[in-house]
Amino acid sequence: MRARHVTSEGMYREPFGAVQMGSTVSLAIDVWDEPDARCSLRLWTDEKGEELIDMVGERMDGFLRFSVSFSPEGPEIIWYSFRITAADGSVWRYGASCEHGCGEGAFVFGEPPSFQITVYDPEREIIPEWYKRGVVYQIFPDRFARGKGWREQVEADMARPYTGPTRRLVEDWNAYPRYEKDASGRIAAWDFYGGTLEGIREKLPYLEGLGITIIYLNPIFSAASNHRYDTADYLHIDAALGTEEDFSRLCADAASHGISIILDGVFNHVGADSIYFNRAGIYPDLGAYQGENSLYRSWFTFNGDGSYESWWGIDDLPAVREDCPEFRELICGHDGVVRKWLRLGARGWRLDVADELSDEFLRDIKSAALAEREDAVVIGEVWEDATNKYAYGTLRKYFQGGELDGTMNYPLRRAILRFLTGEATAGEFVKKMESLYENYPRENFMSELNLLGSHDRIRLLTILGNAPRARDLDDEQRYRYRLSDGQHSLAVSRLWIAALLQMCMPGVPSVYYGDEAGLEGFSDPYCRAPFPWGAINQDCFTIYRNAIALRRSLPALTDGDFEPFAPNDDVLGLWRRNGVGKICVLVNASLTQSHTVRVKVGDLRADDVVSGRPCETKDGEVEVFLWPLGSTVLDLHEEQRLQVPMERGMGVLCHISSLPNIYTSERLGSLGEPALRFVDMLVKAGIRYWQVLPVNPTDAFGSPYAGLSAFAGNISLMWGVDAEGPTALHADFEGSPELRRFIEDNEDWLLPYATFRAIKGRVGDEKPWQEWSQKYQTWSSELAGRKELVAGVRRELALQYSFMQQWGDLHRYANERGIKIIGDMPMYVSADSADVWAERDIFALDKKGYPSEVAGTPPSSAGDAGQIWGNPTYRWHHLRETGYEWWMRRLERSFELYDYVRLDHFLGFSSYYSIPTGRQAADGRWNFGPGLDLFQKAYDRFGPLPFVAEDLGSITPAVRSLLSKTGFPGMDVIQFANEDVRSGYHPAPGKLVYTSTHDTHTLLGWVEEHFGFDKNDPEQLREALVLAESLTYECLLSDANVVVIPLQDLLLCDDQARMNVPGETADNWSWQAESDALENASRVMDAFIKGSGR
């Protein structure tokens, strides 16, 4: 006889996984080779015992299918198996293939292991998004950071009466921790390092930049030890850490950084030296230890010999009788512990040793938490599968409804670490995760706290580096042990895979403080070393930040369905799918073996957002190659996403100012006749795109990337306007309906800008608005009507109207002749701009209006000091709350000006580097930009978006994910190719190809420098010219849809024609073509178009 039942397949079990109380469960099993068989379903629950239900058989094609349906009446764990009776009367038993198994079952002799169905009655349908979409950071408070005033408060706390182990302050923050013990092995001294709540508050920017949205604090209430699991007073903050006011301030400031606080609740036991027990008599009121007259005596269990019940026999931690109504009221009452600290700003609780707390107590804690705030979360410390955990002989009901929202996912931790260290295969990982996925209610599974490190486990890096087993070392060896260079390299290589899996799994990832900084150490106390401020391992930090950023950039990783698979023993795969995305994660744990895996993608396209390598689809599959310890994250998508497609063709990059002025060589190029003639030339040559630099006002050095407005037009580009004002404008347009409509349509940016320029005209362009008199400091519509400003405002309004007339004429002229204009949008605006002056809430400014944080770049591994650009960074939290309204207006303005928009510094939408004003670039930090959210909002408002992403520079997996999700084409510059382009050029798919940009060498200049040509040698110069022309053809003959060639490269100009040298201010933005050069460029363009077939 053969039989088959698979728990994950709908034909055998419906619905999948855990079921809500009252829903119908349908089970089926197929039987072969026994046409007269009968089958019954065996159910077992701890409350009801055994129940046998006859199943109905149906003859199929060559087999029998037995099925039955039933409806569980209450929350419970149902165990089931099948009994199949053959024609000869023999009974075959079919159940799970192993204990707590899922998937396909098997016949066994005797009673088989049962399959499990979790039945639950959810108190809340949906667990709060702030938690489920979060990233947790666990902090051991004494060891994270010393804040302002730390010494005074720690020394004051040390001075209070105490009779236990010595309490001492460790002066050297970087000293490695170690316990001093007495002859009996008990701790003789508690070492305090001076970490405080204020220290945590001061480091909130660091945590926000890492991508943390939730802080889980180990205990912070009054206690004798440094770990504070020996609570002395639940209602007071430990004085060494701070005050109640410090806690509230921490919660409030954390919220402003998008960070919530979860507290550690230790409700099974207290400290022997607590106000409740008072073993040493250090408190004035009687504790339970002082005798029957104590109000707290009934809280504890005393034996006849004076001993008492304690947690795991540790007499420093007397166990509390949780059925004591007074204790229950202290914890769960209206003004009790749970509600008080939520009221003061916390958002959830993590319950220590949840197995030691009764189901009734857990329900009371959860009820109290939700009564105080409906979005509170309660997480429990449970080390095994929380649905079938027995504690003290009782099956626990953690996930049956009304108790825990999630547990600490130690099963996942064990699975990841065993897989990465070679102790388990990928298949074993899959089986464990499938079991949890089937057993847990979906909301609880998605709310598991996915930790890899914690305060009582060996440090992650130490495990991944193949350190010896702790039990094989004595304490001295454990104290001194550090990974060798080779072990450390291995650990860091594995760390990426560990962090990647952690961030790609369902659940809420939790980072233990210092794991991202490279801390090592065996378990307590060595896993509790102080955070290494000033000595963070940048490799480890980058790994965690990239992994967190990847999670944030791919929504399916937070709420998608889950399907693990194992192509072989070394390679683990994860599918995550939601309504809008499909993600496939692949990792190879082998240290020696490479693997090739084929992934079915159907008609979808795939992007590898980790490596950026092209993914070719053949017969509906993508072939993925994985090096040892290699990884891939495939984002599957349709061809059309948020983007406006671009037709195949050639483009020319030339700013308006670079055009020759046909009437005078003393002026740069302009709109009007010079620009219209250039369009004619492009049309004649068959060019499809004309790319320009930003047309907004420039700064004093002529840079269009740092001007006075993100919206206004640069009047110096106008035809017929000189420095003193209009000279070729009609005098009768001021009162025209067209002008009035223009002002009305653009009032939100136009009036502030005109007023800003009018004030500048009075006080001088050199004086920033931050130094203006008080009457001009703040924008208001009334300010525009001030008598002394009215004329200047009117003039600026007229000039902007005139600019738009001329620009509109050019835009229409180009479009009517088949030319699309690609414009440019700078990421940032200048501190001394109309935008910052009028919209200061959206920028990071100090009280005087100067930038408090400025944009820039960090120091590189090559040794440069980084860059400080000086532009104020955006307050993206505030912008998000407004629906990105300012950005929506800015994007709408760009669509009015251009057909396509190049988004400068595109990576800044994913992450941006922010430097405190007055500090060095090295003192800055990465912060998260708006990501996909901004562009999705824009798509919802405007439809498909005509963007080109300037994705040059340090591109992370998150930036690749953003490109993949939006579909915006990026840029591939031949000068940055990772190959010898003399032998061929192979740009990345889906990108616009450039021979150079405004910020790079010209193509000829690059050829001369990169390949070592001596431009003073005529023969070598000729060879360089030939090579530059050949590389231009390589670009045009590539598979790229659009190839853009700067005018300088068409003219084969060397670096003297560069538009900009980054980091320098003089002699930039001034290159201008000569009139006769354009005629030559026209012939070159025509030849290139015909030669390349574009």
N, C-alpha and C positions, 0 to 999 in steps of 0.2 A: 504494500500500500504506500502511496505517496500522497502528501498533502501540502498545501501552501496557504499561509496567511502572512501578510506583510502589513505592519501597523501603519506605515506611511503611505500606503496606496489606497485611494478612495474606494476602489472596488471591494476592499476587504474591511475597511474601517472608515466610518464617516460620522461626525466630522474628524478632522485631523487633530491629534493632541488632546489637551485638556478641554473639558466641556463645561458649559454653564449648567447649573442645576435647572432641571425641568426640560432641557433639550433632549431630543431623541438621538440615541446612539444606535447605529446599525453596524453589525459585525457579520463577516462572512468568512468561510474557509472552503477551499477547493480540494476535492479528494479524487484521486485517480486509482484505477486498478481494483476497485471494490464497488461494483454497480449496485449492490444491495446494502450498502453501509447506511447506518443511522448516526446522527451526531447530536450532541448536547453541549451547551455552553455552561461551563462552571464559573460562577461568580463567587468572590469572597470579599467581605468587608470585616474589619475588626469588630464593628458594632453588631453585625447581624450573623456573621459566620458564613456558612456555605449555602449557595442556592444553585440548583441545576435547572436550566431552561432548555426544552427541546427546540432544535433548530429545524427549519423547513428546507427540504432538499429540492433541487431543481436540476434536471438533466441538461447538461450543456453538450458541447461537441467533444465527446470523449472523456468527460469527467462530470462529477457531481459538484454543485455549489450549494452549500448549506448557509442559510442566513437567518438572522433574527434581529429584532429591534426592541429597545427598552428605553425607559426614561428614568434616570436617577432622580430620586425625590429630594435629596439633600446633599450638602457638601460632604464629600467623603473620598477615600481612595478605594477604587474598585480593582481587584485583581481578577484576571480572567485567564482561562485556558480552555481547551476543547477535549472532549472525550468522544472518540469515534468507535462505534461498535461495528465490527465486521460481521459478515454473514454467518461465520462459525461461532459467534458469540464473544469472541475476544475483544477486549477494550484497549484501544490505542490512545495514548495520551499525548497531546500536542500542546506545546507552550513555548515560552521564550527560550532562545538558544542559550542564554546564560542568565544569571541573577540580575534583575533590573534591566533585562535586555529589551531591545526594540528592533524594529525591522522585521526580517523574515524569521519565523520560528522553526521548531524542529520537534520530531518525536523523541521521547526519552522513556526509559524504564522508570516506573514509579511515578510519583507526582512531579510534574515538570515545574520549573520556574514559571511564574505567571507574568503575563503582560499587565501593564498598569494603565488605568484611566483615572486622571485627576478630575474630580467634580468640584466646582467652586461656585460660590455665591458672592460675586464681587460687590464690595461696599462702594467702590468707585469704579466706574466704567473705564476711565482713562486716567492714568497716573500723570501728574503735571509735566508739561513739556519742558519747563525750566530744568527739571531733573533729567528726564529721559534724553534730552538733546545736549546734556552737559558733559563737561570733562572735569573730573574731580582731582583735587590735589590734597593729599593727606599730609598734615603738618604735626610733628611732635613739637609742641610749643616752646619748650625750653631750648631747643637746638636749631631753631630756624633763623631768627634774627634778633639782635639787641636793638631796641628802639630808644628814642630820646628819653632820658631819665631812668634808664634801666638800672644803673648801679644803685641809686638811692632806694628804689622800691625793692630790689632784691635784698640789699643789706638790711633794710628795715624789716623785711619778712624773716630774715635769718635771726634777727634779734629776739623774736618772740619766744616764749618758753616752750621747750621741747625736750623730751627725755629719751627719744629713740636714737637711731643711728645719727652720727654727726652729719650736720648739713653744712656744706661748704661751697664757696664760690670758686669756680675755676676761672682764673684771670685770662689764660690763653685760650681765646676762642677756638683756635685750630688744634688744641690738644685732643688726642684720640681718647675716647672714653674707655674707662675700665672700672669694674667694681672692686672696692676694697672689702674683703670679707673677713669675718672672725674665724676662730678655730673650728667652730661648728658649721661653717659654710654660710652663715647668715650675713647679709649685707651690713657692713659696719659704718658706711658713710654714703650719704647721698650727695652726688656732685651736681651742682647747678651751674649752667653756663650763661644764664642771664637773658635767654630769649623771652620776649614779651609780646603782648597783644599789639602794642604800639609798633614793635618791630615788624610784625606781620602787616600792619596797616601801611607802614612806610614802603613795604615791598609789593604792594598791590599792583603798581605799574608793571613790575617784572612778571607777576603771575598773569596779568591780562595779556601781556605780550607773548607769553608762552601759549596762550590759548585756553587758560583755565577759566571755568565759569562757576565752579563750586569748590569751596574749601571745606574739607572734613578735618576738624580739629580733634586731636586726642584730648583727653579730659583737661578742662581748664578750671575746675572748681577747687576750692581749698583742700589741701592734702599735705601730707608730710613728705612724700617721696617726690622725685623728679618726674616720674611717669604719671602720677596723680590718679591712678586707678584705685587708690586707697582714700576715697572721698572723706573729707572731714566735715564739709558743710556744702550741701547741694545748692544753697541759695546765695552763695557768695563766690565771686571770682577769687582764685588764689592770688594773694597779695603780691607775690613775686611776678606774676604775669600782668597785673594791672587792676583796674577797678571796673565796676559795673558801667561807669561812663565810658571807659576805654572800650569795653565790649560793644556798647551801642554805637560808638563812633566807628569802630571797625566794621560793624554790619552795614552802617549807613554809607561809609566810604566804599566798601566792597560793592554795594549795590550800584553805586555810580560808575563802577568799572565793569558792571555786568556780572558780578560775582555774588553767589549766595553762600550762606554758611550752614554747615551741618555739624551738630555737636555730638560728642560721645557720651552716651548715658550709661552709667555703671550702676544698675539698679538691683543687682543680685547680692552685693556685699558692700561694706563701707570700710573705712580704715579703723584699726583698733584705737588710734588716737584721733577720734572724731568726736564731735559734740554729741553724737548719738551713743557711742560706746565708752569713750573717755577712759581707756584702760590705765593710762598714766596719770589721770587726775589733773590734767593741765587746764581744763576748762572749769569755770566756777560752778556750773550746774551739774547735777548728778547725771552721769551716763549709765548705761545699762550695766556696765561692769561694777559700778558702785553698789548695786544691790536692788532689792525689790522696790525701794521707794522711787526709783528713777522712772520718769515718764516713758522712757525708751526700753524698759526691761522686757516688755512683751514683744518687742520687735525681734528679739533674738532667742535662740534655743540654748539654754544652759543645761549641762549635765549635773548629776549629783555630786561629782568631784570638783565642781567649779569650772570645768572646761566648757567649751562652747563649740557649736557648729561653725565651721568656717569654710571658705571657698577652697576646695581641694586640700583641706587640712592645713592651710597656711594661716597660722593664728593671728597674723597681722591684718587679715581680711575676714573679720567675722561676717557670716552670712546672715542676711536679713530674712525674716519670715514674711514673705510677700503677701500672705493671706491676712496679715495684720492690718486692720482697717485704718489705723492712724498712719502707718507707713504708706499705704495705698493712697491716702488723701494727700500726703506730702508730695508724692510723685505725680498724681493724676488730678488733684483737686483744681478748683478754679484759679487759685493763686499758687498752685503747686509748681514743681520743678519743670515739668514738660511745658506748661503754658507760659510760665514766667519768662523763660528764655526765648521762646518763640515770640512773645509779645515785645521783647527787647530787641528783636531783629534777626534771630536765627530763623532758618526755614525748614529745618528737618533734624531728625535724630538718627544716629547709628547706635544700636543697642548692643552693648557688650554681652558676651556669653548668653545669647538669646535662648540657648537650650536650657539654661538654668531658670528661665522665667516661664511661668505657666501660661497656657493659652489664654486663660481669663485675664491675667495681668497684661499680656501683650495686647489684648483687645481693649483694655482700659487705657493703655498708653496711646494706642492709635486713635481711640475716640477722643481723648483729651487733646491730642495734637490737631486733629481735624476741627475740633470745636474752637480752637484758638485761631487757626488759619486754615482755610479749606484747601490750600495748595501745599500743605505740609507733607513731608515724606518721612516714612519710618523704615529704616533698613536694619536688618539683624545680622549679627555675627553667627553664621551657621557654616560649618566646614564641609558638609556633604550635600547630596541632593536634598533640597529642602522639602520636597513633596513626600518622600518616603523615609524621612529621618525618625528614628526611634530614640527618645531620650528618657532614661529612667523607666524603660519598659512601656512607654506610651508613644503611639504614633502621633507626631506633631502635626498641627493644622496651619502651619505658617501661611500657605498659599490657598487655603480654602475660602478665604474672604474674611475681611475684618481684622487681620493681624498685620503682616508685613507687606510692604510694597516690593521689597527685593531683599536679597541677602548678599553677603560678601562672597563673590564667586570663586572660592578656593578650588572647586573642581576644574574650572577653566585654567586657573593658574597652574595647577599640577599638569594638566594636559599640554599646555604650551611649553612648559619647561622640560617635561619628559620628552616631548617631540624634538625640541631643539637640541637637547643634549644627547640624543641617540638612545634614550631609554624606552621609547615607544615609537611605533610606526605612525604614518599619517592615517592609516586605516583605524588604528586604535583611537586616535584623536577624534575621528569622524564618529565612531560608535558612541563615544562618551558624550559628544555634543548633541548628537541625534537623540540620545536618551533624555537629556535635559530639555531639549526643545519640545519633545513630545510630552514630557511629564509636567512642565511648567505652564500655567496659564500664560498666554502670549504677552500680556501687559507686564507680568512679573518677570518673564524671561528677558524682555526688553529693558527691564529696570534693574537687572543684576549689577552689582558693583564689581566691575571687572578689574581686579587688582593683580599686579605682578610682584609688588613689594609691599611690605608693611613693617610696623614697629616691632613685630616679634618674629619676623622671618629673616633668613639670610639675605643680604643685599643681592639684587638682581644681577649686577655685573659680576659679583663673586661666583654665583652659580653658573652663569653663562661662560665664564672663563675656565671651567673645569677645575675649580678648586677642590682639594681633598675633602672628604666627608668630615664634618665638624667632630663627629664622635671619634675619629681617628687621630685627633690632635688634642693636646692638653690646653689648658687655658692660656698659658704663656704663648704657645704656638698660635693659637687663634688670635690673640692680641696683636702679634707681630706679623701675621700673614698678610702679604700683598701679592697680587697677581704679577707674574713676570711680564716682560714686554710682549712676548709671544701670546701669553694667555690673555693679556689685555686686548691685543689686537683681535683675537678670536672673539672675546666677549663683546667688543664693540660691533663686530660684524654680525654677530647673532642678535645684538640689541636691536638693530633695525628691524629684523624679522619679528622679534618679540613685540616691539612697539607697533609695528604695522598690523600684526594679527590682533593685538589688543584694541586698536582703533577701528579695525574693520569688522570685529565681531559684534553681534547684537549685545546690547547692554550699555552701561555707563562706565567708560574707562576711568581708572583711578591711578594717578601717578604718586608714588611715595616720594616725599621731599628728598632731593639730593640724587635720586636715580638719574634725573636728567642732567645732573652736574658731574656724574662719574664717581660717586661715592662707592666704596667697597666695604665689606665687613661681614663677619659671621653674625649670628643672631644676637639678641640682647646681651650686652649693651653695645656691641660693635656695629649694629645696624642703626644706631642712634647718634652717629657722629654729627657735629655741628655742620651746618650748610657751608660749603667752601666759597663764600663771597670773595671775589677777586681771583679765584682760581678755578672757575667752572671749566670743565672739560668741554670744549666747543663741539667736538664730534658728537658727544652724547647729547648735548643740548640741541644741536641741529637735527639729530635723529628724532628726538621727541617733538620738536616744533614742526618738522616736516610731516610727521605722522599725524599729529593733531590737526594741522592745516589741511591735510588730505581728507580727514574725516569731515571737517567743516565744509569742504568744497564739494563733496559728493553726498547729497541728501539720502540716498538709498542706504548709506552706511549707518544711519541713525534709526531709520524706521522701516527698512526693507525686510521682506521675508528672507529666510535663511536656508541655505542648502549647502552643507559641506560635502566634499567628495575627495577621493584619494586616487589619483591616476596610478600611483605606485607607492611603495613604502616611504620614499623620500619626499615626495611632492604632495603638499596639501593644497586643496582648492576650496574657496568659499564663493558661493553665489549669493549676492544680495540684490533683491529686486523690489521695487515699489512701482507705483503707477506711472512714474515718469523716468525711471532709470533702471539700468541693469549693470551690475558691477561684478566682475570676476577677478578674484584675488588668487594668485598662485605664488607659493613659496617653496623653495628647495632647501631642506635642512641638511643635506649631505655636505660634508666637508671636502669630498673628493670627486663626486660624480655629477656630471652635467646631465640634464634631461631635456627632451623636447616633448611638448604636450600640445595636443590639438584640442581646440575649444570650439564648440559649435556656436555660431553666431547668427546663422540664418541669413536674412537679407540686411541685417544691421551692419553698420560700420564699427570698427573697434579702434580705440586709441590707447596705447600703453602710456599711462600718465606718470609712471615711475621713471622709466628710461627715456621716454620720448622717441623710441625706435618706431619706425613705420610698421604697421600691421597690414599684411596682405591677406585678403580673404580669397579662398579658393574652395569651390564646392561647398560654400556655406560654413567653412571652418577657418580659424586663424591658427597658425602654427607659432607656438611660443617656445623660445629657447631659454633655458634657465641655467646659468652658471652655478657652481657650488655656492650655497648661501645666496642664491639669486632670488629675485622677486619681480613680480609683474602685477600691475593693477590695470585691468582692461575696463574702459568705459565704453559700453555699447550704446549706440545711438543711431537715429535716422540721419540721413545726409542733411536734411533741412532741420535746423534748430531755431536759434533766435536771429540768425544772420540774414542779410540781403545778399544773394549770390552776385558774383562779379563775372561779367563776360570776359572771355579770353581776349587778350590784347596787350599792347605795349603802352606804357605811360612814360611821361617825362616829368622829372622833378625840377621845378624852377620857381623860385619865389617871385612875386610881382616886382619886388625891388631889384631883382637881378636882371630884369629885362632892360635892353638898351632904351634910353630915352631919345626918341628920334629928333627932338627939337633942341635939346641942350645936353651936353655931357656933364653938366654940373649937378644934375638931378638924377636920383635913382629912378628905376622904372616905376610905372604907375598904371592905374586903371585907364580906361579910355582907349585912345588910339594905340599905345604900345601893346596893351594886353590883347586888344582885338586882332592886331596884326599877328601876334604870336598864335592865337587860336587858328587863324587862317593857315599859318605854317604847319601846325599840327594836323589840321584836316587834310592838307595837301599830301602830307607824308603818310597818312593812314593811322595816325596815333589815336588811341581811344581814351586815354586818361591824362589829365594834367594835375599833377600834385603840387600844392603850394604849402608854404609854412603858415603858421597862424596869422590871421589878418587883424588881430586885436592890437591895441596900442602897445608900443614897446617900452622898455625901460630906457634909462639914460644912455646905455651902451648899445642900444638898438636891438636888444634881444626880444623877439616876439614871444619868448617863453617866460617872460617875467615882466608883464606890463601892468598898466593901471586898471585894466578891466578884463574880465573874462567874457564880456558880452559885446562891448563897443567895437566899432570899426576903427582901423588906423587911418586917420585922415591924411597922414603923410603919403599914403598910397594913392590918394585921389588925383585925378587929372584936373588941372586948372585951379589947384589950391596951393597957396604958398604959406610960408610960416606965419604971416600976419593975418591970414583968414581968407575967405572966399574971394577969388578974383575972376572966376568964370562961372558964377552961379547967377541964376535969374533972381532979380530983386523982388519979384512979386510972389514968391512961393510961401512966405512966412504965414500968411493967413489962409493958405489953401486947405481944402478939405483933406487932401492927401497927407499933408503934414500932421493935421490933427489926428487922423486915423493912425498914422505911424506912432505918434506919441501915445495914444490910447492903447494900441496893441502891445507896446513895449514899455509901458509905464513902470513896471516893477523894477527894471534895471536901468532904464533910460533916465528917469528923473534923478535918482541918486547919483548916477554917473555925471550927468550934466551939472548937478550942484557941486559935486566933488571937484570937477574941473574948474568951475567958476570960482570956488574958494582957492584952489591952487593958483588961479590967475591973480587973485588979490594978495595972497600971502607969499607966493613964490613956489615954484615947483620943487625946490630943494628942501623945503620944510615938510617932513612927514606929517600925516594927519594927527598922529599921536601927540604932536607938539602944538597943535592949533589951540587957539583960545577956546574957552569953555563953550562959547556960543556956537562954535562950529563943530564941537566934538562929536555930537550925536546926530545922525540923520533923522529927519522928519520931513513930511511933505510941506510943512509950514516953512522950513528952512529954505526951500527952493523959492519961496515968495518974498524973501527978505529984499528990501529995497536995493541994497548994495550988490545983490547977487543976480537980480532978475535979468539984466542985460547979458551977463555972462552965461546964465542958464539957457536963455533963448538962443544965443550963438551956438552953444554946444548941441542943443537939440537940432538946430538947422544943419549943422555939420554932419551929425549922425544920419539925418534924413538924406542929405546929399550923398553921403557915402553909400547908403543902401540903394539909392537910385543908380549910382554908377556900378556898384557890385551886381545889382540885379540885372542891369543891362548886359554885363559881361557873362553872367551865369546863363541867362537866356540865350545869348548869342552862341555860347559854347554848346549848350544842350541842343539847340536847333541844328547844329552841325555835327552832332554825334559825339561830342566830347563831354566826358564826365569829369567833374572837378573833385579831386580828393583833397579835403582840407585837413587841418591839424588842430587838435585840442590839447593844450598843455594840461598836465595833471594838477599843477598848483597855481596859485595866484600870488602876487607880491604882497608883502605886509602893508606897504603903502599903496593900497589900491582902493578903488571905490567899493569893491566887493567886501573886503575886510572891514572897511569903515561902516558900511551900511548893514552888514550881515554878520556881526561879530560873534553871535551865538554859535555859529557853525564852525568857528576856528578856535584853535588852542591859543588863547591869549591871556596875558596877565591883566591886572586891574587897570593898567594904563593903556591897554590896547596893543602892546607889543607882543610878539609871539612868545609863548611860554615853552613851546615845543616847535622845532623847525625840522624840515625834511632834509635828507641827505643820504649818504651811503656809509656803511661801516668800513673799517680798515679791512684790507684784503689779505689773503694768505701770502700774497707777493710782497707785502711789507709796506704798502702805501698807508697813509694816515686816514684814509676815508675822505668824504666830501661833506661840507656843510653848505646847503643851498640857500638857507635863510628864509625860505617860504614857510609860513605857518601851516601846520598840519590840520587836517579836518577832525572835527569831533563827530566821528561816525555814529556813535551811540545816539547823539542828539539828531543827526540827520535821519537816522533810521526811524526815530519816533515821528518825524515830520513826513514820512513817506518819501524821503530824499527830494523834497519839493524844489530846493535850490538847484540840485543836479538835474531834475526833470526840466526845469526852465532852461538850464544851460544846454542840455542835449537838444531840446527843441530849437533853441537858437542856432545850434550847429547844423541841424537839418535844414534850416532856412538858408544858411550860407552855402552849404556844400552838398554834393551828391553822396559822397562817402567821407567818413571822418576817421582819420588816424588818431587813435587814442595813445597819446604819449605816455611813457612810463607805465605801461599796462600792468606790470607786476604790482604796482601800488594799489590796484583795486583788490588784489589778493592780500598782500602784506606790504607795509611801508615802514621805512626806517625813520625813527623819530629821535631827535637829540634835544635834551634840555638846553634852553638858551644860555649861552655863556660857557657851555661845556664843550669838550672835545668830541669828535665823531665817535671815538671809542667808548664814550660814556652813553651812547644812544642805545636803543633797543628796537627790535622788530615788533610791530603791532599789526593786528588784523584789519584789513579794509572791509568793504561791504560785500565783496565776493559776488556770487551769482545773484544774490538778493536784489542788488541795484539794477542789474540788467534785466532780471525777470520783471521787476516793476516797470522798467522802461518799455519792455516788450508788451506788457499788458496795456500800456498807455498809448504807445505809438505803432505797435505792430513790428514786423521784421526790422532789424536794426542795421544800418549801413556802416558798420565799423570795420576798421583795420586795426589790429592790435600790435603795438610796438612792443614785442615780447623779447627784446634783446637783453643781454646781461645774464644775471644769475637766475635761471629759471628753475623753479621748484616743482615737485609733483602737484602741488596745489594750483600753481599757475597753469600747468598743462591741463589740469582738471577743469579750470575755469574756461580755457580755450575750447576744450572738448565739449563742455556743456553749452557754451554759447554758439559755437560754430564760427566764431570770428576768425578770419584768416590772419595769421601772424606774418612776421617778416623774416626772410632768410637773406642775409647779406653775404655775398660770395667771399668777402674779406674775412668772415668769421667761420668759414667752412672747416670742418674737421677732416680735411683730406688735402692732398696736393692737387690743387685745381688745374694745374698744367696737364694732368692726366685725365681730367674730366671733373665735372661739377654735378653733384646730385643733391639738390635742395630737398628739404623736408616737404612731404606732401601737404597740400592745403595752405601754402604760404605764398605771399607776394615775394618775388625775388628782386633784390636791389644790387646794383654794382657798387654803390656807396650810399651814404646818407649825409645829411647836413652836419653830423657830428663826427664823421670819420674822415680818413684820408680820401682824396679823390682816388679813382681806380688806378690811374697812372701813378700817383704818388705812392699808393700802397704797393704796387708792383715794383717800383724802384726800391723801396725800402725793404719789403718782405723778401724779395729774391736777390737783393744785393747788387742791383745795377748801379753803375756809376753814371749819373746823368750828365756829368761833364765830359764823358767819352761819347762822341757822336755815334759810334757803332753800337755801343751798349744802349744808348738812348733810343736808337732805332729799334733795337730788339725789344726794349721795354714797351715802346709804342705798339709794336706788332703783337706782343703778348697781351697788352691791355685790350686791344681790339678783338683779339681771339677770345678772351674771357668774356667780353660783352656778348659775342656770338654764343658762347657756352650758356650764358644766362638765357638768351632769347630762344635757344634750341631746347631748353629744359622742359620738363613736363609742367612747370608752373603755369597756372592760368593767366597770371598777370606778371609782367616784368616791368619794373620802373627803373629808368636810367636818368640820373641827374644830368642836367645840361652840360655841366663841366666835363662829365665823362664822355658825352657825345662829341665834345670838342677836344677830347684827349688832353685836358689841362692837368698840370701837375699840382702839388700841394699849395702852391701860391694862390690857387683859386678855391681853397677850402672856404666853406661858408662859416664854420665855427670850429674853434679848438677848445674843447671843454676845459674848464678851470682857468681860462684866461679871459680877460675882459676887453683888451685892446684889439683893434683891427679885425674884429669879427663882424659878421652880418653885412659886410659891405661889398662883397664881390658882385660885379656887374658885367654882363656880356657886352661885347661891342657889336655894333650894327652889322658889320660885314660877317661877323662870326655866326650870326643866326642863319645867314644864307648857306654857309658851310654846314651848319647843323642840320638844316633842312635836307640837304643832299645825303648826309650821313644817315639820318632817320629813314629816308626813303630806301636807302641801300639795306639797312638793317631789317626793315619790314619785309622787303622782297626776299632777302637772303634767308630769313628765318621762317617765312610763311605766316607771320603774324599780321 
